[in-house]
């Protein structure tokens, strides 16, 4: 018999493969037992916690303040519904029906926002329009002579949003 020159890792893997080949039950049944134990443990102990409060550390002061605020003022969490289909008009009609129905449920929902009215967004409303439209709206501001107060306010709001198309 010749002395082997194989590295230790190769000899260990060769020994392991020989054991698995000659004694398969010695390796199969323990694996099966571990699989069954893990399934039983998962069914018994795994819990899904979908609370938003668990995403933030419970010991954080700002989270404690927020929870106290929610308890004191009975603030409800935000809910968002996404509506999608091929027809935009059907989407709009569905959202209006859903919004009006939810608005009538005042004991369940406090603030329902469902229309595309950008006035409720205040001075941030212009941020939701495409750049191309913003540039088109800002053209009159470049030619404006300063006579209209309303146009002066619009131009003031549009000025920081002007970007190259």
C-alpha positions as CSV (number, residue, x, y, z in Angstrom):
1,X,0.0,0.0,0.0
2,X,1.4,3.4,-1.0
3,X,1.3,6.3,1.4
4,X,-1.3,8.8,0.3
5,X,-0.2,12.3,-0.6
6,X,-3.8,13.8,-0.6
7,X,-4.5,16.7,1.6
8,X,-6.4,16.2,4.8
9,X,-9.6,17.7,3.5
10,X,-9.6,15.3,0.5
11,X,-9.1,12.3,2.8
12,X,-11.9,13.5,5.1
13,X,-14.3,14.0,2.2
14,X,-13.4,10.6,0.8
15,X,-14.1,8.9,4.2
16,X,-17.4,10.8,4.5
17,X,-18.6,9.7,1.1
18,X,-17.6,6.1,1.8
19,X,-19.7,6.2,5.0
20,X,-22.7,7.7,3.3
21,X,-22.4,5.1,0.5
22,X,-22.0,2.1,2.8
23,X,-24.4,3.2,5.6
24,X,-27.1,5.4,4.0
25,X,-29.6,4.8,6.8
26,X,-27.2,6.3,9.3
27,X,-27.5,9.6,7.5
28,X,-31.0,9.5,6.1
29,X,-33.1,8.8,9.2
30,X,-31.5,11.5,11.4
31,X,-32.1,14.0,8.6
32,X,-35.8,12.9,8.4
33,X,-36.1,13.2,12.1
34,X,-34.7,16.7,12.0
35,X,-37.1,17.7,9.2
36,X,-40.1,16.4,11.2
37,X,-39.0,18.2,14.4
38,X,-38.5,21.4,12.5
39,X,-42.0,21.2,11.0
40,X,-43.5,20.6,14.4
41,X,-41.6,23.4,16.0
42,X,-42.5,25.8,13.2
43,X,-46.2,25.0,13.4
44,X,-46.2,25.3,17.2
45,X,-44.0,28.4,17.7
46,X,-43.9,30.5,14.5
47,X,-46.0,33.6,14.7
48,X,-46.7,36.4,12.2
49,X,-46.8,39.8,13.8
50,X,-48.1,42.4,11.4
51,X,-48.2,45.3,13.8
52,X,-46.5,48.4,12.7
53,X,-45.4,49.0,16.3
54,X,-43.0,46.1,16.1
55,X,-41.1,47.6,13.3
56,X,-39.8,50.3,15.6
57,X,-38.1,49.6,18.9
58,X,-40.6,49.7,21.8
59,X,-38.1,51.5,24.0
60,X,-37.7,54.5,21.6
61,X,-38.9,57.7,23.2
62,X,-40.4,59.0,20.0
63,X,-42.4,55.8,19.5
64,X,-43.7,56.0,23.1
65,X,-44.8,59.6,22.4
66,X,-46.6,58.6,19.2
67,X,-48.5,55.7,21.0
68,X,-49.5,58.1,23.8
69,X,-50.7,60.6,21.2
70,X,-52.7,57.9,19.4
71,X,-54.3,56.8,22.7
72,X,-55.1,60.3,23.9
73,X,-56.5,61.7,20.6
74,X,-58.0,58.4,19.2
75,X,-56.0,58.7,16.0
76,X,-56.5,55.9,13.5
77,X,-53.8,54.4,11.4
78,X,-53.6,55.2,7.7
79,X,-55.1,52.9,5.2
80,X,-54.3,53.0,1.5
81,X,-56.2,51.3,-1.3
82,X,-54.6,50.9,-4.7
83,X,-57.0,50.5,-7.7
84,X,-55.7,49.3,-11.0
85,X,-57.2,48.3,-14.3
86,X,-56.8,48.9,-18.0
87,X,-59.5,51.6,-18.1
88,X,-58.7,54.8,-16.2
89,X,-62.3,55.9,-16.3
90,X,-63.4,52.7,-14.6
91,X,-60.7,53.3,-12.0
92,X,-61.9,56.9,-11.4
93,X,-65.6,55.8,-11.1
94,X,-64.7,53.0,-8.7
95,X,-62.6,55.2,-6.5
96,X,-65.3,57.8,-6.3
97,X,-67.9,55.2,-5.3
98,X,-65.6,53.7,-2.8
99,X,-64.6,57.1,-1.4
100,X,-68.1,58.3,-1.0
101,X,-69.1,55.1,0.7
102,X,-66.1,55.3,3.1
103,X,-66.9,59.0,3.8
104,X,-70.4,58.0,4.9
105,X,-68.9,55.6,7.5
106,X,-67.9,58.4,10.0
107,X,-67.7,56.0,12.9
108,X,-65.0,53.9,11.1
109,X,-63.0,56.4,9.0
110,X,-62.1,59.9,10.0
111,X,-60.2,61.4,7.1
112,X,-61.0,60.0,3.6
113,X,-59.0,61.4,0.7
114,X,-60.0,59.9,-2.6
115,X,-60.3,62.7,-5.3
116,X,-57.6,64.2,-7.4
117,X,-58.1,67.7,-5.9
118,X,-54.5,69.0,-5.5
119,X,-55.7,72.0,-3.4
120,X,-55.7,69.9,-0.3
121,X,-51.9,69.4,-0.8
122,X,-51.4,73.1,-0.1
123,X,-48.1,74.7,-1.3
124,X,-46.7,71.2,-2.1
125,X,-49.3,70.5,-4.8
126,X,-47.1,71.6,-7.7
127,X,-44.6,68.9,-6.8
128,X,-47.0,66.2,-8.1
129,X,-47.2,67.5,-11.7
130,X,-44.9,66.3,-14.5
131,X,-41.9,68.5,-15.3
132,X,-43.1,69.1,-18.9
133,X,-46.4,70.6,-17.6
134,X,-44.6,72.7,-15.0
135,X,-42.3,74.2,-17.7
136,X,-45.3,74.9,-19.9
137,X,-47.1,76.6,-16.9
138,X,-44.1,78.7,-16.1
139,X,-43.8,80.3,-19.5
140,X,-46.3,83.1,-18.7
141,X,-44.2,83.9,-15.7
142,X,-41.2,84.8,-17.9
143,X,-43.4,87.3,-19.9
144,X,-45.3,88.6,-16.9
145,X,-45.4,92.3,-16.3
146,X,-46.4,92.2,-12.6
147,X,-50.0,93.3,-12.8
148,X,-51.9,90.2,-11.5
149,X,-51.6,89.3,-7.8
150,X,-52.8,85.7,-8.4
151,X,-50.2,85.2,-11.2
152,X,-47.5,86.6,-9.0
153,X,-48.3,83.9,-6.3
154,X,-48.3,81.2,-8.9
155,X,-45.0,82.4,-10.4
156,X,-43.5,82.5,-7.0
157,X,-44.5,78.9,-6.3
158,X,-43.3,77.8,-9.8
159,X,-39.9,79.4,-9.7
160,X,-38.1,76.8,-7.6
161,X,-39.6,74.0,-9.6
162,X,-38.5,75.2,-13.0
163,X,-36.2,72.7,-14.5
164,X,-34.9,72.1,-18.0
165,X,-37.2,69.8,-20.0
